[in-house]
Amino acid sequence: CRSLFENHKPLLSVALATSLLRAEGKLDDADLRFLLHGSPVEIKKGLPNPTDFLTKQTWNQVLGLALLPAFERFEQHFANAVDEWKRWLEHPEPEKHAMPGVGPDTTLTPFQQLLPMRVLRLDRLTQSITQFVITTLGESFVHPPAFELRNAFKDSTNLTPFIFILSPGSDPVGEVINLSVELHCHKKLEITSLGQGQGAKAERMIEDAMSRGGWVLLCNCHLAESWMPELERICEGIGASCHRDFRMWLTAAPSA
């Protein structure tokens, strides 16, 4: 997970969980499509909205859900238990409470339980998906370990640069400096901030560090966009002659 943004990690966990269920034949593609897209068309024939608290659009999604095999006649069962559904809908955390039955003798899988939540309480779908991932894969897949630079360093080589994507409040420069002190490499660390006219200086720093096993930290690569092709050429040219202790560190703002 080191190369993922924090808000992308839950998406990876969901992708893993659904792929596993599909491979085991436990997830219907129609159910997955409904979670992703809902009912894409207006359903003109069907039971009229029996409530005063669901919008026309939401009731259309209820009718669309009822077209799935696991939710056959769901709209009728909903209409027969309107008061129960209203109490469930009004709960601030409905995912922590059993929803009214969708029909007699119907047992929903953990994934299928997400679909009524998507239709009726979209604002709580993220929390429901988190519980689905825990049930399917385990707690560790929703609480990934915190990033530790030293552990990442142990897995690194002299051939591949580290790239830090800058975000508000982050301080990769400080982390690199602290790590260099911890590993007694601070005397070999060279730092420069890229910008207009700094490319030649950075290239000399890299060549020197590659020969003697130093560290080079190039900050704000996004400010030297025109020099990035040259940096790419340098990185691709790192070979067996490069000192094994050489490390290159880069920081850059995310692209728009």
C-alpha positions in Angstrom: 0.0 0.0 0.0 3.0 2.4 0.1 2.4 3.7 -3.4 -1.3 4.5 -2.8 -2.9 7.7 -1.6 -4.8 7.1 1.7 -8.2 7.6 0.1 -7.4 5.0 -2.6 -6.5 2.2 -0.1 -10.2 1.4 0.7 -10.8 1.1 -3.0 -8.1 -1.5 -3.3 -9.6 -3.4 -0.4 -13.0 -3.4 -2.0 -11.5 -4.5 -5.3 -9.7 -7.4 -3.6 -12.9 -8.5 -1.7 -15.2 -8.4 -4.7 -12.6 -10.1 -7.0 -12.2 -12.9 -4.4 -16.0 -13.4 -4.2 -16.4 -13.4 -8.0 -13.6 -16.0 -8.3 -15.4 -18.2 -5.8 -18.7 -17.8 -7.6 -20.2 -16.0 -4.6 -20.9 -12.6 -6.2 -23.4 -12.0 -9.0 -22.2 -9.5 -11.6 -25.7 -7.9 -11.7 -25.4 -7.2 -8.0 -22.0 -5.7 -8.5 -23.2 -3.5 -11.3 -26.1 -2.3 -9.2 -23.7 -1.3 -6.4 -21.6 0.7 -8.9 -24.3 2.3 -11.0 -27.7 1.8 -9.4 -30.7 1.6 -11.7 -29.7 3.6 -14.7 -33.2 4.0 -16.2 -36.6 5.2 -15.1 -38.9 2.4 -14.3 -42.3 3.6 -15.4 -44.3 0.5 -14.5 -44.3 -0.6 -10.9 -45.9 -0.1 -7.5 -46.5 3.6 -6.7 -44.4 5.1 -4.0 -46.2 4.2 -0.7 -44.3 6.8 1.4 -44.1 10.5 2.0 -40.4 10.3 2.9 -38.8 8.8 -0.2 -38.3 10.9 -3.3 -39.4 9.8 -6.8 -35.8 9.1 -7.7 -35.2 7.0 -4.6 -38.3 5.0 -5.2 -37.2 4.4 -8.7 -34.0 2.8 -7.3 -36.2 0.6 -5.0 -38.0 -0.6 -8.1 -34.7 -1.2 -9.9 -33.4 -3.2 -6.9 -36.5 -5.4 -7.0 -35.4 -6.5 -10.5 -32.5 -8.4 -9.0 -33.2 -12.1 -8.2 -32.2 -11.7 -4.5 -34.6 -8.8 -4.1 -37.7 -10.1 -6.0 -40.8 -8.2 -5.0 -38.7 -6.0 -2.7 -40.9 -3.0 -3.4 -44.0 -4.9 -2.1 -42.2 -6.1 1.0 -41.1 -2.5 1.6 -44.6 -1.2 1.2 -45.9 -3.8 3.7 -43.4 -2.6 6.3 -43.1 1.1 5.7 -43.0 2.1 9.4 -40.2 -0.4 10.1 -38.2 0.8 7.2 -38.8 4.5 8.2 -37.4 3.8 11.7 -34.4 2.0 10.2 -33.8 4.9 7.7 -34.0 7.5 10.5 -31.3 5.8 12.6 -28.0 7.8 12.5 -26.1 4.6 12.0 -28.4 2.2 10.2 -25.6 -0.1 9.2 -25.3 -1.2 12.9 -28.9 -2.4 13.0 -30.6 -5.2 11.2 -32.7 -3.9 8.3 -36.3 -5.0 8.0 -36.6 -8.2 5.9 -36.6 -7.9 2.2 -39.0 -10.9 1.9 -39.9 -14.2 3.4 -37.1 -16.9 3.5 -34.6 -14.4 2.1 -31.0 -14.4 3.3 -28.8 -11.8 1.9 -25.0 -12.1 1.6 -22.8 -9.5 3.2 -22.4 -7.9 -0.3 -26.1 -7.9 -1.1 -26.8 -6.1 2.2 -24.9 -3.1 0.7 -27.5 -2.7 -2.0 -30.5 -1.4 0.1 -28.0 0.9 1.8 -27.0 2.3 -1.5 -30.6 2.9 -2.4 -31.9 4.2 0.9 -28.9 5.7 2.8 -26.2 6.5 0.4 -24.6 8.7 3.0 -23.8 5.5 5.1 -22.6 3.3 2.3 -18.9 3.9 3.0 -19.3 2.7 6.5 -21.3 -0.4 5.3 -18.6 -1.2 2.7 -16.0 -1.0 5.5 -17.9 -3.7 7.4 -18.2 -5.8 4.3 -14.4 -5.7 3.8 -13.9 -6.7 7.4 -16.3 -9.6 7.1 -14.8 -10.8 3.8 -11.1 -10.1 4.3 -10.5 -9.2 7.9 -9.8 -6.2 10.1 -6.3 -5.6 8.7 -7.7 -4.7 5.3 -9.4 -1.5 6.6 -6.6 -0.5 8.9 -3.4 -0.7 6.9 -0.1 -0.3 8.8 1.2 3.2 9.1 3.9 4.2 6.7 7.4 3.7 8.1 10.2 5.2 6.0 12.8 3.0 7.6 10.9 -0.1 6.5 10.5 1.2 3.0 14.2 2.0 3.0 15.0 -1.7 3.8 13.1 -2.8 0.7 14.8 -0.2 -1.6 17.7 -0.4 -4.0 20.1 2.0 -5.5 18.4 1.7 -8.9 15.0 3.1 -8.1 14.3 6.6 -6.6 11.9 7.2 -3.8 9.1 9.6 -4.8 7.1 11.6 -2.2 3.9 13.1 -3.3 3.5 16.3 -1.3 0.3 17.0 0.7 -0.6 19.6 3.3 1.1 19.0 6.6 3.6 16.4 5.2 7.3 16.9 5.7 9.2 14.3 3.7 12.4 16.4 3.8 12.4 16.2 7.6 11.8 12.4 7.5 14.7 11.8 5.1 17.0 14.0 7.2 16.0 12.1 10.4 16.5 8.7 8.7 19.9 9.8 7.4 20.9 10.7 10.9 19.6 7.5 12.3 21.5 5.4 9.7 24.6 7.6 10.1 24.3 8.8 6.5 23.7 12.5 7.1 27.2 13.5 6.0 26.5 11.9 2.6 23.1 13.6 2.1 22.9 16.5 -0.4 19.6 18.5 -0.7 18.6 21.0 -3.4 15.3 22.5 -4.4 14.6 22.3 -8.1 13.5 25.3 -10.2 14.8 27.4 -13.1 18.4 26.8 -13.8 18.9 24.1 -11.1 19.0 21.1 -13.4 22.7 21.2 -14.1 23.5 21.4 -10.4 21.2 18.5 -9.6 22.8 16.4 -12.3 26.3 17.0 -10.8 25.0 16.1 -7.4 23.5 12.8 -8.7 26.7 11.9 -10.6 28.8 12.5 -7.5 26.5 10.6 -5.2 26.3 7.6 -7.6 30.1 7.3 -7.5 30.6 7.6 -3.8 27.4 6.1 -2.4 25.7 9.3 -1.3 22.1 10.3 -1.0 20.5 13.0 -3.1 17.2 14.7 -2.2 15.6 16.7 -5.0 12.8 18.8 -3.7 9.8 20.3 -5.7 10.3 18.4 -9.0 7.1 20.0 -10.2 8.9 23.3 -10.4 11.3 21.9 -13.0 8.9 20.2 -15.4 11.1 20.9 -18.4 14.0 19.1 -16.8 12.0 16.0 -15.9 12.8 14.2 -19.2 16.5 14.6 -18.4 16.0 13.2 -14.9 14.1 10.3 -16.4 17.1 9.6 -18.7 19.4 9.7 -15.7 17.3 7.3 -13.7 17.0 4.9 -16.7 20.8 5.0 -17.0 21.5 3.9 -13.4 23.3 0.6 -13.8 25.7 -1.9 -12.1 28.5 0.6 -11.8 26.4 2.7 -9.4 27.5 2.5 -5.8 25.2 0.2 -3.9 24.6 2.8 -1.1 23.4 5.4 -3.5 19.8 6.6 -3.0 17.8 9.3 -4.8 14.8 11.0 -3.1 12.3 13.1 -5.0 9.4 15.3 -3.8 6.7 16.6 -6.1 3.2 18.1 -5.9 0.4 15.9 -7.4 -0.6 16.9 -10.9 -3.9 18.7 -11.3 
